[in-house]
Amino acid sequence: MDWRDTGILLSARRHGESAMIIDVFTPERGRHAGVVRGGASRKVSPILQPGAQLDLVWRARLEDHLGSFSVELQRSRAAIAMQNRITLAGMNAALSLLACLLPEREAHTDLYRQTQNLLDLLDQSELWPLAYLRWETALLEDLGYGLDLTCCAVTGSFEDLMYISPKSGRAVSTKGAGQWADRLLPLPAALKGEGEANNPDIAEALGATGYFLENKVAAQQIGRPLPQARARFVDLLSRKPQNETSRSA
């Protein structure tokens, strides 16, 4: 069996003396692993950098086998990402979330497109944190836990939305929260599209999306915590100066 597709390299690890096992995200085949023979060589290893866009040919005797990849580089992103520590940390967070949360060999075409669009913004460091936040909300949506922040889940009001229900992911107004406010999650302004959305604001919003990724997706579906790369990215954002803002992506 064989197929050909493009894909984003999520991770690569040594296999034996000279091979590498890579994990890629493709539009038609979803997250897919395979062996690159000679992948640890001087010629091939520089290609196998996280975030790289690859032309892939996969071959195996049977469909359920690990199989092997032949790879050609379409676009490298590592050098661009390393020019800014925020974008580098964010790229690592996004790739590690995909590797951790996506089921194998299941197409997520819309999410693939959104991921490629996010990575194509790596050279625009001022836009990137907010673009990442939007990507993470899209990830939740794609995995079946999308947030509905359009109106209050209790009263139907479109005004004074201050909380998120940790059970439903829906917005709740001050009036709707009532005596249960202390059991709800705060609704950050950045998630509502309000304010300047500086990096600490975005870090606060990622606290809300992270709650659902951690408790609804990671804990319930895969039984393990979120990758540390995401926590490092959020921590880095939270430590940026307050006057450093991210423009709308």
C-alpha positions in Angstrom: 0.0 0.0 0.0 1.1 3.5 -0.6 -0.2 7.1 -0.7 1.2 10.6 -1.2 0.3 13.8 0.6 1.8 17.0 2.1 2.2 17.3 5.8 3.5 19.3 8.8 6.2 17.6 10.8 5.0 17.3 14.5 8.0 15.4 15.9 10.9 13.1 15.0 12.8 10.6 17.2 15.8 8.4 16.6 15.0 4.8 15.6 18.0 2.4 15.6 21.3 3.6 14.2 20.3 5.7 11.3 16.5 5.9 11.0 13.9 8.3 12.4 10.3 7.8 13.3 8.3 10.9 12.4 4.8 12.0 13.3 3.2 14.2 10.7 -0.2 16.0 10.3 -1.6 15.7 6.8 -4.9 17.1 5.4 -6.2 13.8 4.1 -4.7 11.2 6.5 -4.7 13.2 9.7 -1.9 12.5 12.2 0.3 9.7 10.8 3.6 8.1 11.9 6.2 6.3 9.9 9.9 5.4 9.6 12.3 7.5 7.5 15.2 5.3 6.7 18.5 7.2 6.8 16.6 10.0 8.6 19.4 10.6 11.1 22.0 11.2 8.3 23.6 14.5 7.6 21.6 14.9 4.4 18.2 14.1 5.8 18.2 15.2 9.5 18.2 18.9 8.7 15.0 18.4 6.8 13.3 16.8 9.8 12.8 19.9 11.9 9.5 20.5 13.8 7.0 22.6 11.7 8.6 21.7 8.4 6.2 21.3 5.4 7.0 18.0 3.7 6.1 16.2 0.6 5.4 12.6 1.8 5.2 9.2 0.3 4.1 6.4 2.7 4.5 2.7 1.9 3.7 -0.4 3.9 2.7 -4.0 3.2 -0.6 -3.6 5.1 -2.6 -0.5 6.1 -2.2 -1.1 9.8 1.6 -1.3 9.7 3.8 1.5 10.8 5.2 1.8 7.3 8.0 4.0 5.9 8.1 7.6 4.6 10.0 9.1 1.7 10.3 12.8 2.4 11.1 16.0 0.4 11.2 19.4 2.0 8.6 21.9 0.7 9.2 24.6 3.3 11.3 24.9 6.5 9.9 27.0 9.4 12.5 26.4 12.1 14.7 29.3 11.2 11.8 31.7 11.1 10.4 30.5 14.4 13.8 30.8 16.2 14.0 34.5 15.4 11.5 35.2 18.3 11.2 33.2 21.5 7.4 33.8 21.6 6.8 32.3 18.2 9.2 29.4 18.8 7.5 28.5 22.1 4.1 28.9 20.5 5.0 26.7 17.5 6.3 24.0 19.9 3.0 24.3 21.9 0.8 23.9 18.9 2.8 20.9 17.4 2.9 19.2 20.8 -0.9 19.6 21.3 -1.6 18.1 17.9 0.7 15.2 18.6 -0.9 14.6 22.0 -4.6 15.2 21.3 -5.3 14.1 17.7 -6.2 10.5 17.1 -4.1 8.7 14.6 -5.1 8.3 10.9 -8.3 10.4 11.2 -8.7 13.4 8.8 -9.1 16.9 10.3 -9.1 18.9 7.1 -10.3 22.2 8.5 -7.9 22.1 11.5 -5.1 21.2 9.1 -5.8 24.4 7.1 -6.0 26.5 10.3 -2.7 25.0 11.5 -1.0 25.8 8.3 -2.3 29.3 8.3 -1.0 29.8 11.9 2.5 28.5 11.0 2.6 30.8 8.0 2.3 33.7 10.4 5.5 32.8 12.2 7.3 35.8 10.7 4.7 38.2 12.2 5.6 38.0 15.8 3.2 40.8 16.9 0.2 39.0 15.4 1.2 35.6 16.5 0.0 35.2 20.1 -3.6 36.3 19.2 -3.5 34.1 16.1 -2.5 31.2 18.4 -5.4 31.9 20.8 -7.8 31.7 17.8 -6.2 28.5 16.7 -6.6 26.9 20.1 -10.3 27.8 20.2 -10.5 26.2 16.7 -8.7 23.1 18.1 -11.4 22.8 20.8 -14.1 23.2 18.2 -12.6 20.5 16.0 -12.3 18.1 18.9 -16.0 18.6 19.9 -15.6 21.0 22.8 -16.1 24.4 21.1 -16.9 27.4 23.3 -20.1 29.2 22.8 -19.6 32.8 24.0 -22.3 34.5 22.0 -25.0 34.8 24.7 -25.7 33.9 28.3 -26.6 30.2 28.7 -29.1 31.1 31.5 -30.8 34.3 30.5 -30.1 34.5 26.7 -28.7 38.0 27.1 -25.9 39.2 24.9 -24.7 41.7 27.4 -22.5 41.6 30.6 -21.0 38.2 29.7 -18.5 37.6 32.5 -18.2 33.9 33.0 -17.9 30.5 31.2 -19.6 27.4 32.4 -17.0 24.7 33.0 -19.5 22.0 32.1 -21.0 23.4 28.8 -18.4 25.9 27.6 -21.1 28.5 27.2 -21.0 32.1 28.3 -22.8 33.3 31.5 -23.8 36.8 32.4 -23.4 38.4 35.8 -27.2 38.1 36.3 -27.3 34.6 35.1 -24.4 33.5 37.4 -26.1 34.7 40.5 -24.9 32.8 43.6 -23.0 30.3 41.4 -20.5 32.8 40.2 -17.7 31.3 42.3 -18.2 27.9 40.5 -17.7 29.4 37.0 -14.6 30.3 35.0 -13.9 33.9 34.3 -14.5 35.0 30.7 -11.3 36.9 29.6 -11.7 40.0 27.4 -9.4 38.5 24.8 -11.8 35.6 24.2 -14.6 38.1 23.7 -12.5 40.1 21.2 -12.4 43.1 23.5 -9.5 45.3 24.5 -6.0 45.6 23.2 -5.3 41.8 23.7 -1.7 42.2 25.0 0.2 39.1 25.8 -0.8 38.8 29.5 -4.4 39.1 28.4 -3.9 36.3 25.9 -2.2 34.2 28.5 -5.3 34.7 30.7 -7.6 33.6 27.8 -5.4 30.6 27.3 -6.1 29.7 30.9 -9.7 29.3 30.0 -9.1 27.3 26.8 -6.5 25.2 28.7 -9.1 24.2 31.2 -11.2 22.6 28.5 -8.2 21.0 26.8 -7.0 19.6 30.1 -10.2 18.5 31.7 -12.5 17.6 28.7 -10.0 16.4 26.1 -6.8 15.3 27.7 -8.1 13.8 30.9 -11.3 12.2 29.5 -10.1 11.1 26.0 -6.4 10.2 26.4 -5.8 10.0 30.1 -2.7 12.1 30.4 -1.9 15.8 31.0 -1.3 18.4 28.4 2.3 18.7 27.1 4.6 20.9 29.0 5.4 22.9 25.9 2.0 24.6 26.2 2.6 25.6 29.8 6.0 27.1 28.9 4.4 29.1 26.2 1.6 30.5 28.4 4.1 31.3 31.1 6.3 33.2 28.6 3.3 35.2 27.5 2.3 36.1 31.0 5.7 37.5 31.7 5.8 39.9 28.8 5.5 43.7 29.6 2.0 45.0 29.9 2.5 47.6 27.2 3.5 45.0 24.6 0.3 44.3 22.6 -0.7 41.9 19.9 -2.6 43.3 17.0 -5.6 41.5 15.6 -4.6 38.7 13.2 
